[in-house]
Amino acid sequence: MGYPRKTCEKLVMAADKDGKISFAQIRKVFPNHDSSFFYDLIGDDFVRTFPMDMDTRTLNKYRYETVMLFWETRPNDYVRGYEFKDSDQFRLSVSGLNIRDDCLERMKDRRLAITAAVAGIIAAIASVIALLR
């Protein structure tokens, strides 16, 4: 399942500064989605039926790129159909951290642009006032 970038951005920006997020926090951001919506965002497979030393990235290269979260501690009853609990804890994957860094950088650039625009307006007004004196 593919996820739009905006969906991934909303998810990763809800995590704390250490990149940790509980399912309760996720549910606040995505109140209308059921548990199955989040399965492909989590980097742990339901059942490992292949050798443990196999590189799982080659099984489905598209799924690997969508992984935004990893379990802090995966529950033993995590199987297809699992209903997440508010206490379930996750941490952002490298992809998730990269998306969050991109978002933070864009927000910083936006703030700088707004500050520059306001400073320019203030300078223009000050110039007009100086000319009128």
N, C-alpha and C positions, 0 to 999 in steps of 0.2 A: 504494500500500500504506500502510495506517495503522499507526502504532506506538503501543502503550500508553505513557502518561506515565512509568510506572516504568522501562520500557526506555530511554526517552530520558534519564531522570535518571541511570540507571546509566552510560550512555554519556558524558554531559557531565561527570559527576563523576570519570571516569577521566582526563580531560584534565589537563595541568599548569596552573599558575597563569596562564600566558600564553594558555591556550586551545588549546594544540597537543597532538596525540595521534598516535601511530604506530599502524599496523595491528597491530603486535605487542601493544600495550597493549589495543587493542580485543579482540583474540583472547583475552586473559587474562580479560576481563570476560564475553565471550560465546563460550566454548569450543565450544559445540554448534551454532553457526550457520555456514553456508557463506557464501561471498562474495556470493551473490545476495541474501541477507537485507539487506545493507547498501547496495545500489544506490540505493534511494529516499531514503536518509538523506544522500546526497551531492548537493550542489547543482550539479554539472556534468552536462550531458546527454551521452549517448553520441555521437550524431551530430547535428550541427546541419543540418537540412534546411530551415530557414526563414531569412528575412532576419536578419542580425545585429543590426539596429536594432529588431527587434520585441521587445515586452515579453513575456518568456517566462512571467511570472507568470499571464498570462491564459490560457495553454494548459491548465493544470491547476491550479486554485487549491488543491486539496487536497494535491497533491504539494508545492507551494511551501511550504506550512506545515509539512511534515515534514522539511524540510532542516535537518540538524543540523551538517553538516560541509561544508567546501570543501577541495579539494586545495591543498596548498602548491605542488606542481608536478605537474600532471596528466601521466601517462605517455602517450606517443604510441599505445601499444597498448591504451588504455582503450576497450574496446568491450563490448557485451553478451557475457557469458561470461568476462569478465576475472576472473582469480584474483588477489586482493590479495596483495601481498608484505609481509612483516614490516617492510620499510624504507619502505613508503608512508607519507607524512606528510600530516596534515590539520590544519585549524584549525576551531574552532567558529564556526558562523554566529551571527548576532545572536539568532535564536531559541534556539540552544544556549546562548549566554551568558546570556540571560534566564532560562532554566530553571535553569542552574547558580546564578545569583544567588538565585533563589527557594529552592533547596535549601539554600544556605549560610545564608540568612536564617532558614529553619525550624530548621536545626541550632543556630544561635545562640540562637533563642528557646527551644528545648528545653533547652539548657544553662543558660540563665538561670532557667527554671522549676525545674529540678532543684536549682540553687544556692539558690533562694529556699525550696524545700521543705526542704532540708537545714538551712538557717539557721533556719527555723521550728522544726524538730524540736530542734535544739540549744538554741534559746531556751526552748522548753517544758521540756526536761530541766533546764536551768539554773534555771528558775523553781521547779520541783519541789524541786530540791536546796536552793535558797534558803529555801523554805518549811519544809523538814524540819530546818533548822539552828536 
